[in-house]
């Protein structure tokens, strides 16, 4: 595109083709050249705004097009089509999530329906004793080690056909029984003068009572039991309540002498000085609270066991006659 009109270029060539011969000719050439340069400058300045104006016009058209698209979306017009490869994964995710949610809701509804349709269960009842007190008469026989419990029980068995159950004898028999799972535990407790777990002792006593009832025997002397409050509570709750407790009172010195004499022929591991001390402390600490508990209920008969065997037995018989009455002779 020419920067100047053709007439202006022709005039400028004519002036330049002839060398200037005077000052006036130089001025004409200079003026023509200046005018041509000025026209070029003005034309360039005029073209730049036009170029900028074209860019602004294009940007305006693009912005207007975006606004039209936005208005069409807001008016509910469908968006431009997208590639199905980009849309389908989101559709699958939405469908799977909705299906899982509906399945969970249905399961919850089924569970709530089944719960409401089930009848209400009655509250758990208190455990009842395995044996009735009217058919099973139990007497607890308590006293310190060497107080003479075993001797007095032997006489009651002879005269009134009691079944004598010694908790200690049952534990000693269990510790030597082949295949017993409690043998080692019982052996260690007896040797150290400790108390065997209540569940073990109560289970052995309950089995022994059941075996005796088969033979028609219903009167029982339980010797050396209960030695702790939890044993007493557990036995009376799960086996049978005792009628009363025979408590043989005796001093520690008298009991020690009796045990040492007995140890010469008994062969028992706990008939030694160290075991005697531990057994006596255990009795005072754990068994005396049991005696006081039954005494507060009026179910204890205390007998002075430091006297001779015959004197002690007379008091023992009177206590049994008082509490058992006509049952004693059966």
Steps between C-alpha positions, in 0.01 A plus 500: 500500500663843395567742783430808275267571208649450153483871414707592806764239418523624137546855611771403747686302229498796260649725761772252588585421134620853441781625714409823684663805350394762747398550858139506397541158339653357822211637701246339265673160523529522879138604538381214278708243690377628836139488380544142377653388831223668694235323297670164568507569879134605505399191302685264740337663802165463334550124426602397863175610666315318227690178580432542874139573423473171312638302798259666740216424261594131492522481881163667530346246263645207701372641829157552348497139380584370854219705649254354254610147591463572874148640446402190307621274787313702762179493292507117495641453155705180464877544530718431200558128445791339682699193426331184642838374618510781756137476618443124536741440796314758709165348404619153607629633834167672571299189411714267716489738796123538473453124481713439809309768691161350411621152603615634839166675556308180423715297742444753777126488440502119518697503827273757660193303391636174639590666831158654545323175413699286750335453840671663796710261705429478872765638735761242611399324817723454801685166511324243719672240720556157350338327802199579715558570874199282580669191356866583572618599851848653504696599812818704462770391747764768565795534734873561489746228391517238776177610673356146474246547220578166339463307827158649577377443145601133520281452809201669336535270201510199730194599702278687256610378156623830371708513185829659591649714225838646579594778259866428575461126433320568170777738391773252600325223307465726197866594494599132470227401254654405163432762233375768741545848356502651850748260662808726486302805614349316798834347598674840510217662699492225764877500542512878546194516725305703242136474396408322179280688255136498607370368167709185536397427859129572443493278191658208689251535786201522266607182319545316830152602623341386174674163524381447861139588415491209259546271799220675692722692739387860558687621812845649447778628723737721296822515697737797458270694269432781423836658572418831329193716455491458125499120547204526737302726268573291190413168668168619643404661171590213266486183715276529809467730806646355821278437803758632749875512577685308770796710615767333716697757696855412607823686584797502265737320742258211552444464127876502429567217745217291356622545141860410582383178667273419208780569252700207637255256345284697251760541227340834397729761342339785695549343847820694574587809702526745209176386338322513838591868543379589150180298535416663832557853364291415195218375722498814713516733199255329267282249689414705808309756289286207376426397859403855593279527190298186586499596867329827411232295322455279810632189323810422710545263795835557677658208688805513728737256328787528751326249728494122475351327199195363687406836648527665162286229344215548749473866401518402136210255530281753681559754221403250231185392689395862535543588133398176330243360741333190360724500193798405714388140549412435137 
